[in-house]
């Protein structure tokens, strides 16, 4: 089994381990640590963890959906940590991690998303194809 490494030097296995252990703060620190100061890391106080149950036969459509967010989320005010699919194991779960300065900033980001034509088209694509079966959001604070 190979364990690929992202551009940020984090292996998929490590991402999975940190997510399984609830280590979002450590995961966030790894993504912020190399390119940001500690002060910049503290500015992003809230991380939204989105857990998706996806149709396992539409994995590629979910990858397209996730890739589309790489430009949309920053444009609308969120800091995208990344989207993740399991490397091994459960084949119908994916995660998205997005940071904002506060819940108020997250609400403003959501408002911009709803008005953004590309974001609306991305949502419509997965709804039409029934890629996402269930979605849940949890908000954690960076410590």
N, C-alpha and C positions, 0 to 999 in steps of 0.2 A: 504494500500500500504506500502510495506517495502522499506527502503532505505539502501542498503548494503554499507558497508564501506570497502575501500581498505586497504591493508597492511600499507599504508602510513597515514591512518586515515582520508582520504578524501572520502566523500560520493559521490555516482554517481550523486545525485541531485546537489551537489555543483559544480562538474565538469561541468555538463550541464549548470548550471547557469553562471559560469565563461566563458565558451565557448560562450554562447549566448550573453553575455555582452562584448565580446572581451577581457576578462580578462586573457589573456594568461600569462602576467607577474605575476599576482597574483597566477595563477595555477602553474606556474613554481616555484615560491617562496615557495609554499606549498610543492612541491615535493623535492626541493633542501634544504629547510629550516631545516628539521629535521636531515639530515645526512651530511650537507655540511656547511662550513663557508661562510660568506658573500663574501669573496675573491673568493672562488671556484664558487659561484653563478655568480659573475661578469665575470669569464672566459668564461662562456657559453653565449655569447652575442647575438646570433641569434637563433630564434626558427622558425622552419619550421612547419607550420600548414597545414596538408594535409586533405582536405575534400573529402571524397569518397561518390559517389552515388553508392549504391550497390543493387544488386538484393535482394529484401526482403525475397525471398524464399531460399536464400543461406547464411543466417546469420551465420550458423555454419561453413561454408567454410571460411567466412571472419574471424571468430574467430580463425580458424586454421592458416590462413594467418598471422594474427596479432601475434599470439603466436610464430610463427616461427621467427619473427623479433627480439624477445627478446635476442637471442644469436647472430644473424647476425649483427644487427646494431652496437652494441658495438664493435664487432670484426673489423668492417670496419671503426670505428672512430667516430660514432655518439653517442650522449647521448639520449637514448630513454626515454621520459617522459611517454609515454603510447599510447595505442590504445583504442578508446572508441566507444561504440555503445549506441544509446538512450535506456534509461530505459523505457520511455513512450513517446508517441508522434510519430513523423515521424519515419517510420520503414525502410527507405532506405538510411539513412545517417550515416556515420561513420567518425571518425577523428583519425589522427595519429599526435603526437607531437614529434619532434626530435630537439635536440639542437646541435649546433656546435659553435666553438669559433668565426667563421667569415664566410662570404660567400666563401672565398678561402678554408677554412677548409671543408665547405659543398661540394664544387666542388671535393675536394680530396676524401671525403667520397663517393660521387656518383661514382667516377671512381673505387674505390675499390668494391663497390656494383656490378657494371657491370661485374667485373672479378670474383666475388665470386660464386662458383658453387651452394651453398645452396640458395643464393639470386636469382640467375637465375632460379633455380627450383621453388622457391616460386612464382616468377613473372609468370612463365609458367603455374603453377597450376591454378592461378586465371584467366589467359587469356583463358586457355582451357575450364574452367567451366563458363566463362563469369560472374564471381562474381562481378567485378567492372565495372560499366557502364560508370562512369565519374570520373575524379580526378582533383582536382585543388590544387595548392600550393601557400601559402602566407608566406612571411618572415617577422617576426616582431623582434624588438630589445627589450631586457630586459631593463627595466628602474628602 
